[in-house]
Amino acid sequence: MRKVASAGVVSTAGCLSLFEEGDVALYVVNWCQEKVDIEVLIRRTGGGAVFEREYELSPNEDVKVEDVAKGGRYDVRATLDGTVEFDYDFAMGECENQTLVVRADDCERVVFGENVC
């Protein structure tokens, strides 16, 4: 019984290390029918900023940025047109590489998502 318990601990520790590996890409897209400014701030949960950039996007325009962060847990904030802030908790899944999606769904809100592996 002790062997089973210690094997479970080792197995869990191995899975947790997956969350710290891999690269995170950022995909920002404007589905609004007007030009928008979207500022994206990514901070390691409980830590400092790892990525911050502002994008001015025309309707249906998008941009993808590779390697904005390494695996782990992050607090993401997107500010739409400098006035409205939206927050999202992002955690690296079991993907080798993962994409965080920040989308101006209409001209008044931001929707977050991520790829499924």
Secondary structure as the mmCIF struct_conf table of DSSP 4:
data_model
#
loop_
_struct_conf.conf_type_id
_struct_conf.id
_struct_conf.beg_label_comp_id
_struct_conf.beg_label_asym_id
_struct_conf.beg_label_seq_id
_struct_conf.end_label_comp_id
_struct_conf.end_label_asym_id
_struct_conf.end_label_seq_id
HELX_RH_AL_P HELX_RH_AL_P1 ARG A 2 LEU A 18
TURN_TY1_P TURN_TY1_P1 PHE A 19 GLU A 20
BEND BEND1 GLU A 21 GLY A 22
STRN STRN1 ASP A 23 ASN A 30
BEND BEND2 CYS A 32 GLU A 34
STRN STRN2 VAL A 36 ARG A 44
TURN_TY1_P TURN_TY1_P2 THR A 45 GLY A 46
BEND BEND3 GLY A 47 GLY A 47
STRN STRN3 ALA A 49 LEU A 57
TURN_TY1_P TURN_TY1_P3 PRO A 59 ASN A 60
STRN STRN4 ASP A 62 LYS A 70
BEND BEND4 GLY A 71 GLY A 72
STRN STRN5 ARG A 73 LEU A 80
TURN_TY1_P TURN_TY1_P4 ASP A 81 THR A 83
STRN STRN6 VAL A 84 ALA A 91
BEND BEND5 GLU A 94 GLU A 94
BEND BEND6 GLU A 96 GLU A 96
STRN STRN7 ASN A 97 ASP A 106
TURN_TY1_P TURN_TY1_P5 CYS A 107 GLU A 108
STRN STRN8 ARG A 109 GLU A 114
#
